[in-house]
Amino acid sequence: MSETEPAGRVLIIAGSDSGGGAGVQADIKAVSAMGGYAATAITAITVQNTKGVSAIHPVPDAIIAGQIKAVLEDIGADVIKTGMLATTGVVELVADLLEAQDPPIPLVLDPVMIATSGDRLVDAETEELIRDRLVPLASLVTPNIPEAERLTGGTVENLGDQIAAAEALMELGAKAALIKGGHLKGQVVTDVLVSTRGMEIMERPRIQTRHTHGTGCTLASAIAARLANGEALSDAVRTSGDYLHEAIKRAPGFGEGHGPIDHMWVLRP
């Protein structure tokens, strides 16, 4: 990566979603909506729609590594954003490539471990590697409540638990942690951001809808894009949260299950 002013370049390392609501497809839309430039390294091809995932085809590790190197050696990246890293081998190679970067490239780590439905997406060994190898490299880690519990070993049932989980992730080496509150009950969704600069609590009214597919991917990628354009962390997180909230409100209603949100609402009146 050239040592220039931030240019909005985000390298996304994640899986593909054929339904277009989550994964790399959601990442590209979110980065573009936030004014960034999205490049990708695809880790797996999934067969899925709003009703669920019916098949996963892993991309060979050498091809994943090749995609990452090809982007970094030519286009470069201001921020790297990771999503689904389904195996221990993929986590190891991503960690190795990140550690080899000089100067380091900021990492927004979306620890895709547990789906909105509650289904576990990776095995226990992969979860441990994400905690031990990637969390210490993260400029920001963005778990949902179940993922925060898996990463920290604690229980998250209220605001105090969210704060404690964020602090625990920083003790593991992350520079900042955003604990998303969507899985908790209540009419208000509370997100907690803890960093070396302190703590910030962000509240938004809960939207009663089934159209929330890909919200985690979208938020992390929107934050990554804003960071890649030089925005301060707190501002990037808050603005991206507002963007996601509106995208959920404007969901097009596609599909019979958990439908996609409207990533590109910013381009319409």
C-alpha angles and dihedrals in degrees: 000000000000116000096243136125114292109286102185095254115155123183108204117203106190148105128284123249113205090202090060097226101102140012122039092342092058090042093055092047093049095047090048093047089053092052098258135127115246125209122173147211107191116213100184142002113229130197103218148131135178090295097058149280117303101174142008125203112194118219112231113262092238091056092048090051090046092054092051094048093045092055097043095046093053117016098022128203136248091195134012118214121194127199128161111014098170103184140042090245093058093047091050095049093046091049092048093050092047092050090051094059115108112217094027118247115227112252126213103197117201099185097212099197107123125034125225086257090060094251116143110238099189135033126254094262092054090048090054092050092050088053096043102037108025106031091062089054095049124112084191132007117197112194127169116229098274091046092049089053092050093047096047102030091231136111120253113201105138146012094283090054090050090054092047091050092051091050091048091053090052089051086056088058108270114137091217139002132205112197107197116214102203094112093056121089126250142080092273125061111216123198121189123208118192122180140148086279093060137260133315127187118205122193130190131169113263115250112218103223143120091220101095102113112144098009094134093050091046096050095047092047093047089052090047091053094050092047089048088057091054101261119151116257097246092048092045092052095046096045092046091050090053090049091052093047091056091044089056091048090052097045109151095226097240122163137016097265135035098343130207126265127235103266095173100049089118089073094057132069 
